[in-house]
Amino acid sequence: MSKIWDVAIVGSGPAGSTAAMTLAKAGFKTVLIEKDKLPRYKVCGGAIPQEFVEKMKIPNEIIERKFDSLILHHLGDEIYRKGEGACVWRSDLDKYMTDLAVNANATLLEGSKIIKATSKNQIFTLFTYNSKIQSRILIAADGVPSTILKSFGWKSFPQNDIAQTLTYEIKISEKNIDKRLGETSMHLYFGKKDICDIGYAWLFPKREVISVGWGCELSKIKNVREEFQNFLKIVKNVIHDGKTIKKAAHLVPVGFQNKFNDNGLVAVGDAAGFVDPLSGKGIAYAASSGVIAGKVIKKALEEENKQIISTEYEKELNSEFLKALKAKKKIQPDVYKSDDNIRRFLNLWKDNRSTIIAQKLWDLKDN
């Protein structure tokens, strides 16, 4: 008889690795399944807040650049916002966090692409091209679109809950990056007229590479390549002598699944839609959802009662961050309704956290 794991987790990003680490530390037989060999390139700006750096004890060796400010560009103007954090390559970050899970006694299966999943008699079965893996609990941490969630009939994100992103990794000398962008600044570009209808673009500098990215709500894109090329023209003075070493596209959720768990199947990270609808931040939320899922599943397994997952997982998510993300999603259409509204948001964001803006300040019309 084949081995039945307590928990199988598909996807070794920040959500999957933190869930695996949490459950393995608690002594449960945990397998973390990744379709690629690690480390692997992952499309992402790679900016993480200082709180996350400290919480996860991110080592200096994988930090490409530290930052202390965001420069918010809008129709030619610049707005300065304080904000500490670090810029990393996701290949390094995901490898580091996956190693934490393995060191906690989780089993890592690399190069194992799941092609479908089934459930029978409260046991999940995952199929690769040449093997199968069985578990009592299954965590979908495989992003958008999720093969796991699709296998069980969960609804796909609608176009207004998905952003299409494009990224060019452009190699430029560290000296020129420091000179053109500043040594410790991230740059975000907003504007319905010159960037995109609902979304923004960015320059996130690593040590000797600038991640040049653009993202827009899928339903609002007219010509993705043309709109991205227009942004490249806007920042040509920064990147004109750089060498493009990587081009990639990626889908990012800006809305949420209508459920996050179902009879032992739990969605975390991007698969669940845990991304800030205003700023596109997702790494810290993904990791937090993995920890929460791990703790709730730990309790469910200890009590031999899967039903408590449905009552406690979303409750804990709301308490930690989901309530705030829902508030941001609610005001998102109004924020991006016009360039005047975008400017108003940026002026508020300059001195306030976006959560406070969404929950309190945005509806104060005298701002």
C-alpha positions in Angstrom: 0.0 0.0 0.0 1.4 3.4 -0.9 2.2 5.9 1.7 -0.5 8.4 2.8 0.9 11.8 3.8 -0.9 13.9 6.5 -0.6 16.9 4.2 0.4 17.4 0.6 1.2 20.9 -0.6 1.5 21.8 -4.3 3.7 24.8 -5.0 6.9 25.9 -3.2 6.4 29.6 -3.2 6.1 31.6 0.1 2.7 30.2 0.8 3.5 26.6 0.2 6.8 26.7 2.0 5.5 28.4 5.2 2.6 26.0 5.3 5.0 23.1 5.0 7.4 24.5 7.6 4.5 25.0 10.1 3.1 21.5 9.7 6.4 19.7 9.6 7.5 21.5 12.8 4.4 20.2 14.4 5.4 16.6 13.5 3.0 15.9 10.7 4.1 13.9 7.6 4.3 16.7 5.1 5.3 16.6 1.4 6.0 19.8 -0.6 5.6 19.3 -4.3 7.2 21.7 -6.9 7.0 21.3 -10.6 10.4 22.8 -11.2 13.9 22.2 -9.9 14.9 24.8 -7.3 16.2 27.4 -7.5 14.1 28.5 -10.5 13.3 31.9 -12.0 10.0 33.3 -10.9 8.3 36.4 -12.4 8.1 38.9 -9.6 9.4 42.4 -8.7 10.7 40.9 -5.6 10.1 43.8 -3.2 9.4 42.7 0.4 8.6 44.9 3.4 11.0 45.3 6.3 8.6 43.5 8.6 8.8 40.4 6.4 12.6 40.6 6.3 12.7 40.6 10.0 10.0 38.0 10.6 11.5 35.5 8.2 15.1 36.4 9.1 16.0 36.9 5.5 19.8 36.7 5.2 21.8 39.5 3.7 23.3 37.1 1.2 20.0 37.0 -0.7 19.1 40.6 -0.4 20.0 42.4 -3.7 19.2 45.9 -2.5 17.6 47.5 0.6 15.2 50.4 0.1 13.8 53.1 2.4 11.5 54.9 0.0 9.0 54.6 -2.8 8.9 57.2 -5.6 5.4 57.4 -6.9 5.3 58.8 -10.5 2.0 60.2 -11.9 1.7 62.1 -15.2 5.3 63.4 -14.9 5.1 64.3 -11.2 6.9 62.5 -8.3 5.5 61.8 -4.9 7.9 60.6 -2.2 6.8 57.9 0.3 8.8 56.4 3.1 8.9 52.7 3.2 11.6 50.2 4.3 12.2 46.8 2.8 14.4 44.8 0.5 14.5 43.7 -3.1 15.3 40.0 -3.7 15.2 37.5 -6.5 12.3 35.1 -6.0 14.6 32.3 -7.0 16.7 33.0 -4.0 13.8 33.8 -1.6 11.8 30.7 -2.5 14.9 28.4 -2.2 15.7 29.9 1.2 12.1 29.5 2.5 11.8 25.9 1.0 15.0 25.0 2.8 13.5 26.2 6.0 10.6 23.7 5.4 13.0 20.9 4.6 15.1 21.6 7.7 11.8 21.3 9.7 11.5 17.8 8.3 9.2 18.4 5.3 9.8 16.2 2.3 10.5 18.1 -1.0 9.6 16.6 -4.3 11.2 18.7 -7.1 10.5 18.4 -10.8 7.1 16.8 -10.1 4.4 18.4 -12.1 0.9 17.6 -11.0 -1.4 17.0 -13.9 -4.6 16.2 -12.0 -6.0 15.5 -8.6 -8.9 13.5 -7.2 -10.5 12.7 -3.9 -12.1 9.5 -2.6 -13.0 8.3 0.9 -11.4 11.4 2.4 -8.1 10.7 0.7 -6.6 13.0 -1.9 -4.6 11.6 -4.8 -2.3 13.6 -6.9 -1.1 12.3 -10.3 2.2 13.2 -11.9 3.2 11.7 -15.3 4.8 8.7 -13.6 3.6 8.5 -10.0 0.9 9.3 -7.6 0.9 11.0 -4.1 -1.9 10.5 -1.5 -2.7 12.7 1.5 -5.4 13.4 4.1 -5.2 17.2 3.6 -4.3 19.0 0.4 -3.1 22.6 0.1 -3.2 24.4 -3.2 -0.3 26.8 -3.4 0.1 26.6 -7.2 -0.8 30.2 -8.1 -3.0 31.3 -11.0 -4.5 29.4 -12.6 -4.4 26.6 -10.1 -4.3 23.0 -11.5 -5.4 21.7 -8.1 -8.4 24.0 -7.6 -9.4 23.4 -11.2 -9.3 19.6 -10.7 -12.0 20.0 -8.0 -14.2 22.4 -9.9 -13.4 25.6 -8.2 -14.3 28.6 -10.3 -11.5 30.4 -12.2 -10.9 34.1 -11.5 -13.0 36.4 -13.7 -11.1 38.8 -16.0 -11.7 41.8 -13.6 -10.0 39.8 -10.8 -6.9 39.1 -12.7 -4.0 41.3 -13.8 -1.7 40.5 -16.7 1.9 41.5 -16.0 4.9 41.7 -18.2 8.5 41.9 -17.0 11.8 42.6 -18.6 14.9 41.9 -16.5 17.4 44.5 -17.7 21.1 44.3 -16.7 22.7 47.7 -16.0 25.8 48.5 -13.9 25.3 49.1 -10.2 26.8 52.6 -10.6 24.3 53.6 -13.2 21.3 52.2 -11.3 22.4 54.2 -8.2 22.8 57.3 -10.3 19.5 57.1 -12.2 17.2 55.6 -9.6 18.9 56.3 -6.3 20.6 53.7 -4.1 17.6 53.0 -1.9 14.4 53.8 -3.9 11.7 51.7 -5.6 9.8 53.5 -8.4 6.1 53.0 -9.2 4.3 54.6 -12.2 0.6 55.3 -12.3 -1.7 57.0 -14.8 -4.7 56.1 -16.9 -3.5 58.2 -19.8 0.1 56.9 -20.0 0.4 53.7 -18.0 -2.8 51.6 -18.0 -6.5 51.8 -17.1 -6.4 49.8 -13.8 -2.9 49.0 -12.6 0.6 50.4 -12.6 4.2 49.9 -13.7 7.4 49.7 -11.8 11.2 49.8 -11.7 12.5 47.6 -8.9 16.3 47.7 -8.9 18.3 44.7 -7.8 22.1 44.9 -7.5 22.9 45.0 -11.2 19.5 44.4 -12.8 16.3 46.5 -12.9 13.1 44.5 -12.9 11.0 46.6 -15.4 7.4 45.6 -14.9 3.8 46.5 -16.0 0.5 45.1 -14.8 -3.1 45.9 -15.8 -6.5 44.3 -15.1 -7.1 41.8 -17.8 -10.5 43.1 -18.8 -9.1 46.6 -19.4 -6.1 45.7 -21.7 -6.5 46.7 -25.4 -3.0 45.8 -26.6 -0.7 44.4 -24.0 2.6 44.7 -26.0 1.9 48.1 -27.2 1.0 49.4 -23.7 4.1 47.9 -22.2 6.3 49.4 -25.0 4.7 52.8 -24.2 6.0 52.4 -20.6 9.4 51.4 -21.8 9.5 54.7 -23.8 8.7 56.6 -20.6 11.6 55.1 -18.7 14.1 55.0 -21.7 16.5 57.4 -20.0 16.9 54.9 -17.2 17.2 51.7 -19.3 18.5 52.8 -22.7 21.9 51.2 -22.4 20.8 48.1 -20.5 20.8 44.5 -21.8 17.6 42.6 -21.6 18.4 39.2 -20.1 14.9 37.9 -19.5 11.4 38.5 -20.7 8.4 37.0 -18.9 4.6 37.3 -18.5 2.6 36.3 -15.4 -1.0 36.4 -14.1 -1.6 38.0 -10.7 -5.0 37.9 -8.8 -6.5 41.1 -7.7 -9.7 39.5 -6.3 -10.4 36.5 -4.2 -11.8 33.0 -4.5 -15.4 32.7 -3.3 -14.2 30.0 -0.8 -10.8 29.2 0.6 -11.4 25.6 1.8 -13.6 22.6 1.1 -13.5 19.3 3.0 -9.7 19.2 3.5 -8.7 21.1 0.4 -7.2 24.5 1.3 -6.2 27.4 -1.0 -3.3 29.7 0.0 -1.4 32.5 -1.6 -2.1 33.5 -5.2 -4.3 30.5 -5.7 -6.7 32.0 -3.2 -6.2 35.5 -4.4 -4.3 36.9 -1.4 -2.8 39.9 -3.2 -3.3 43.6 -2.5 -5.7 44.9 -5.2 -4.2 48.4 -5.0 -0.5 47.8 -4.9 -0.1 44.2 -6.2 1.9 43.1 -3.1 1.5 39.4 -2.4 4.6 37.8 -1.0 4.0 38.7 2.7 0.3 37.8 2.4 1.1 34.5 0.8 3.5 33.6 3.6 1.0 34.7 6.2 -1.7 32.5 4.7 0.6 29.5 4.7 1.3 29.9 8.4 -2.4 30.4 9.2 -3.4 27.3 7.1 -0.7 25.3 8.8 -1.9 26.2 12.3 -5.6 25.5 11.5 -4.8 22.2 9.8 -2.6 21.2 12.7 -5.5 21.7 15.0 -7.9 19.8 12.6 -5.5 16.8 12.4 -4.9 16.8 16.2 -8.7 16.7 16.8 -9.3 14.5 13.8 -11.9 16.9 12.6 -11.6 18.5 9.1 -14.7 20.4 9.7 -13.1 23.0 11.9 -11.0 24.2 9.0 -14.0 25.7 7.4 -15.0 27.6 10.6 -11.5 28.7 11.6 -9.4 29.3 8.4 -11.3 32.3 7.1 -11.8 33.7 10.6 -8.1 33.7 11.1 -7.5 35.2 7.6 -9.9 38.0 8.2 -8.2 38.8 11.5 -4.7 38.8 10.0 -5.2 40.5 6.6 -8.2 39.4 4.5 -10.6 42.0 5.9 -8.1 44.7 4.9 -7.7 43.3 1.4 -11.5 43.2 0.9 -11.7 46.9 1.9 -9.0 47.7 -0.7 -10.8 45.7 -3.3 -14.0 47.6 -2.6 -12.4 51.0 -3.3 -10.2 49.9 -6.1 -12.6 50.8 -9.0 -13.0 54.3 -7.5 -9.3 54.8 -7.0 -8.6 54.0 -10.7 -11.8 55.7 -12.0 -9.8 58.8 -13.1 -6.4 60.4 -12.9 -7.7 62.8 -10.3 -8.7 59.9 -8.1 -5.4 58.2 -8.6 -3.6 61.4 -7.6 -5.8 61.7 -4.5 -4.9 58.1 -3.5 -1.2 58.7 -4.0 -1.3 61.9 -1.9 -3.1 59.9 0.8 -0.7 57.0 0.5 2.3 59.3 0.9 1.6 59.5 4.6 -0.8 56.6 5.4 -0.9 52.9 5.1 -3.2 51.7 2.3 -5.3 49.8 4.8 -6.1 53.0 6.6 -7.0 54.7 3.4 -9.4 51.9 2.3 -11.0 51.5 5.7 -11.3 55.1 6.9 -9.8 57.9 4.7 -11.1 57.2 1.2 -14.8 57.9 2.0 -13.9 61.3 3.6 -14.7 63.4 0.6 -13.0 66.5 1.9 -9.5 64.9 1.5 
